[in-house]
Amino acid sequence: MTVASIRVADDGVARCAWVGADPVYAAYHDDEWGVELRGDRPLFEKLTLEAFQSGLSWITILRRRDGFRRAFHAFDWARIAAYDDGDVTRLMSDEGIIRNRAKITATLANARVLTEWLSVDPGGLDALIWSHQPAPRRERLAALADVPAQTAESRALASALKQRGLRFVGPTTAYALMQSAGLVDDHVVGCWRAR
């Protein structure tokens, strides 16, 4: 069975087929996925959301993104770093986010790492992530089946993030971050976003 790589939506726009018919997904695909994202805080948010997505669909995270922003104080790592057991309890009862204790405690641990690291190296997270941007592909991917789950660059990025002390940052999560933050452009042939 052949799986379609492009889907023409009700609005007549051809998009990568993973978008389906959901308008939230369409807006994310059209306005964010594959668009260059810079800055420590936006990248910390994206990295955190990608970690929470592990084992779930991305639309699940998108629908709760505002809840995550509220629950984690707009991803202010210094505030998150000060969270205590009471905050973990609060987060575990917050229906606006994914209530996974391991992912919540990893977020707190990551915020503590960033608080220490970025106090002496502002822009360090941005620089580290973007230093792993691969060379642009010579040809656009023809099908969704050609889109990798991880690459040598995402494995290197995951390793570099782990060496810094960050958690829940495996190579697949790192590659998803690279896609969503625009380090790679995986819009397939036929998608209106394909350059």
Secondary structure by P-SEA (a helix, b strand, c coil): ccccccccccccccccccccccaaaaaaaacccccccccaaaaaaaaaaaaaaccccaaaaaaaaaaaaaaacccaaaaaaaccaaaaaaaaacccccccaaaaaaaaaaaaaaaaaaccccaaaaaaaacccccccccccccccccccccaaaaaaaaaaaaaccccccaaaaaaaaaaacccccccccccccc
